[in-house]
Structures are given as C-alpha cells and as structure tokens.
Amino acid sequence: MPVPGADSSFQFRGDLAETALPEILHTIDRFGVAGVIEASRGEFVKQVHIRDGNVVHATSSDLEDSLGNFLLRAGRLTTQTFLETMRERERLQCRLGEVLIVRGFLSPGEVYDAIRKQVEAIVWSLFYWREGRVTFTLGESDPGHQVRILLPMRQVILQGIKGAPDAKALVARLGRRETLFEPCCRTEDLIEAALDRDEYRLLALVDGKRTLYEICSQGPLSAADNGKILYAFQVLQLIRRAGEAPEAGMRGREAGSGAIKIRYRTESDFTS
C-alpha cells in the first residue's frame, strides 16, 4: 500500500479480504501521515482517525458500539440509568458524556476513560472483519467536538493482532514451518510497542536458527498465540525472514505433526 506523503488528495481503496488491516496500519504509521481509515461491511461503517502516529478517535454506525451501550455492557450504568440518560440526552440534544457528568453519574476522568475504552473496542473489532471495503483518505481530519485520545499505532497493531480470531490465516503470512527469522529492532522499538514480559520472551527466541514451528512450540504462550504475536512482530518490522532451515534440521518431525491449534473467538469478545 503506497502512501505518498506529499499528495493530500491521495486515497487508498482496498478489500480487507485481500489487504490485511495490520499491514495497512503499519504503512500509514511508517510514512507518518494523518488521515482517516473508513471500513464498511454490510450496513455498518466504522472510521478511525489517525494523526502523529496515534489513533485519535474512532466512530461506528453500529449502535452496539455507542458509548451508552458500551457502558451498559461494562456494568458502569444500570439499565434504569442508561434509559434515563438517553432520554435526557435526546431532550437536551447534547452528548451523552455531558449528561453523565452533569447528572453526577460519572466524573470527567471516568468519562474520558470510558471513551478511550469505547474507541479501543471499535478499533479492535475491525481486526475481526475478514472482508469489507476499506479506504484511507490522506489529510488532517476534524472529528468535530469529539473527545480526542492518543492510542500509539504500534500498540494498536500489536493488541489488535493478539485479539484477532484466525491464527491460522495470520501464521500462514509468516511463511512455512521451516522459515527462519532474525531480530531487526532497536530497544526503542520494543518500548514504543510496549512489549510485556511474555512478548519479550518470545522475541528472545528469534535468533536466526529456530524455525517458525520451533518458536511457536517453545514460546511462553499457546502455539496459536505465539504465532499471532510473531506475525505482529513481522508487521512492526521487529523481525525479518532469514531463509529456511534444511529438512534435516526439522529434528525428524513428520510433515503435518504439531499443527498449531487455533482458538476462534467471536466479534463480541471485543465489545463485552
């Protein structure tokens, strides 16, 4: 996905069935450009606003992604309070956050935290879309009077891939089970991606000698989760391919043994 930084009229169009969302996000981050990703599937449209290497806002036409429904699912509002605030919001024609603060249901800090988690849920949900139209429009965007947050793009990519349901499809993008990888990152890259201990332990197994199969099998998490995180490392350019091990180096394993077991999750896991 080429993103020319000087052409403010640039617009990328693609299909999520062909172009992986994490790779789109990393290309945008690599060029350091501002713009809006719009993804549509069926009747629903979701937008992600990007600026200075951060997701600053996200919107969705799906009412299940609304702030009120998010707070209701999270147990932050009772059904009675939810209905009461929605009626008040409609009467005053103002934003829900304003009603929650004025009525004393939540503090400004709690509303900000809720909006941040709501935006995260919208972004994470897009990693569940296996198909749908996607466009990226280059240029500064104004999300209006929406609250702006800052989600570092590298962390968005890593966390989104970790929550994605189809480990098999992601691992297939890494290569064959004999594929070797080597690290190609700086310490600053690891800090910006906010790797936790297990992720760092997995990265430490990447030495140019262990195969994809061995890293997934020996890593600190399940083989499927290790594979997804390795794919995130490749997207973030923390690792790169270093060739393939010879068949003799496969420790005599039978071809088809030790397949990665996949735990499929549902899209509702992102919004529950």
N, C-alpha and C positions, 0 to 999 in steps of 0.2 A: 504494500500500500504506500505509494509515494505521497508525501505531503510537502509540497513546495511552500516554504515559509514566506516567500515574498508575495504570493498571489492571494490577495484577500478574497477573491471570488471563487477560490478552489472549493469543490465539493466532491467528496468521495462517495460512491454508491456501491453497495455490495449486498451479498446474501450471507447470513450467518451460517448457512449450511455449507458454504464454501470458504469463507474467510473467518477464522477464529477470532472471537472478540478480544481475548488477551493480546493477540498479536497486533490488532488494530490499536488497542490502548497503548501498547509499548511504542509503536511507531509514532503516535501522537506525542508521547512523553519524550521520545528521543529527539524529536525536532523542536520541542519546547514551544509549541504553538497553542493558541487559545482557540476554542470553538465549541460546537455543540454536536454531540452524538444523538441521533434520533433513531430509535429502533421501533419497528411496528410489526405486529403479528396479529392477524385477525382484526378485531375491533379495537385493540389496545395499542397505545403509543406511549413510549417512555423516552424521556430526554435526559441526557447527562451533560451538564455544563462544566467545561474544563478551562482552567486558567493557571498559568505559572506552575505547571506540573502537579496541579491538585484538582480533584473533583470539588467544585464549589457549591453545586446544587444538583438536584435531580427531581424530576416530576413524572407523574404517571396518570394516564386517563383511567386506570383501573381503580375503582372506588375502594377496593380492598387494600390498596397501597396508601390511602389517605391517612393523615395524621390521627384523626379521630379513631378510625378502625385499628390503626397500629397501637394506640394507647389502650383501646378496649381489649385487644388480644393480649397485650402485655400485662394486663391487670392493673394498669395505672389509673384507669377510670372504671367506675361501676357502670352497669347498663343505664341506671337512672341518671347518673351524672353525664354520661355520654349523650343521652337524648336531650337532657336539659341544656347542655352547652350547644348542641347543634341547633336547637330552636332559637337560642339566644343569638347565635352567630347569624342565622338567617334573618332574624328581626333587625339586627344592627348592621347587617351587611359588612361584617368585618372578618378578620382572620380568626381561626379557632384559637391560636396561641394567645391572642389578645384577650379573648373571653376567659380562657383558663387562668390567666394572670390576674385580671380584674376581679374575677369571682373568688380568687384565692385558692383555686384547686391545685395549681402548680406555681412554683416560683419561676422567675425568668430563666434562672440557670437550669431548672428542671425541664422547661420547655425547650431550651436550646439542646439539652442532652437528648430529649425525645426526637427532635427534628433531625439531629445527627444520626441517630439510630434508624429513623424512618428512611433517610436518604441512603444510608448504607444498605438497608433491606431492598430498596428499589434497584440499586446498582448490582447487588449480589444476585438478585432474581434474574438479571439478564444473562448471567452465566449458565442458567438453566435452559435458555432458549436455544434449541438445536437448529431452528430455522427462523426466518423472518428477514424483512428488508432492513438495511441499516444504511444511514448516511452520516457523513461527518462534514459539517459546514465550517470552514475556516473563518476565524474572526472573533473579536471580542463580542460577548453576548451580555445582555442585561436581563437577568431573571426577574426584573421588576422589584417589588418590595419584599421578595422572598428573603428569608434569613440565609446568609452565606456561611458555609462551613469550609473546612480545609481537610480533605482526605488525600494524603500523598498517593500519587498514582502507582508507585511501586508496591505500596501496601495494598492498594485496591486490587491490583493484578494478582498478587500472591494469595490474598484471602479469598478472592473470587474463585480462583482455580482450586483452592483447597476445598471449597464448598461445592464445586461442580459435581454433578452426579455420575457422569460417564467416564470413569477412569480409563477404561479400555481404549476409548477413542483418543484420549489425550496421550496415553503412553505410546500409542501407535505413531504419533507425530514425532516421537523421540528417535525412532529407528528400530532396529532388530534387537533381539535379546543379547546378541553378541556385541552390540555397539559399545564403544568405549567413550568416556567423557573425561575432560580435564577442567580444572577450575581456571577462570579467566577474570577474576573480580578483584576489586580493592576492598579494604576494610570499610571504607566509606560507603561502598555499595551495600554491604551487609547491614550496616547501621541504618541506612535510609530505607531498606526493605524491612527493617525491624524483625530480623530472624529470631525465633525463640530457640531454646536450647535443643529441642529435637530437630528443628530445621538445620541448625548449625552442625549438629552431629551427623545428619545425613549428608550435608555438603562436604564434611571432612572425609567421607568415604569416596568422594570423587577424586581419583588420583591418576587417571590415565591408564590404569591397569585393571581395575574392576569393570566388569561388563554391566550393562543395564540390568540384566537379570540378577546379578550378584548384589548390586546396590539396592535394588528393590527388595530382595530377600533378606539382606543383612541390616537394613535401616532400622531406626528406632520405632517406627510405626508399622501399620499393616502394609503389605506389599502394594496394595492399590493406592493407599495414601502416600507412600513413598514415591510411587510413580507419578502421581499428580504434582507433588512438590518438585520433583526433578523437572517436569515439564515447565513449571513456573520458573525454575532456575534458568532453563534454557531460554524462555521468553525474555527474562530480565537480563540475559547475557551474563549470568554469573558462572555458567559452564558452557562448554562447546564440545562438539564431537571431536574425537581424537582417533578415528578409524574404527576397525572392528577386530575383535580377538579371533585368532585362528580356531578352527573347530576343535583342535587338540586342547585348546585352553578352556574348553567348556566342562572340564572335570568329569568327562564321560557321561554327562547327563543325557537322557533320551530327549529327542527333539519334542516337544509338546508337554514335558513334565514341568511341574512347578508353575503352572499358569497363574497369573495374578487374579486373585479373587476380588470381585467388584461388589461393593455395597451401593446399590442405587438408592438415591434419596428422592424425595418429592419436592416440587417447587415450593410447597407450603412451608418447608423447613426454613426457608429464608425469611418468612414473614410471621412465623409463630413466636 
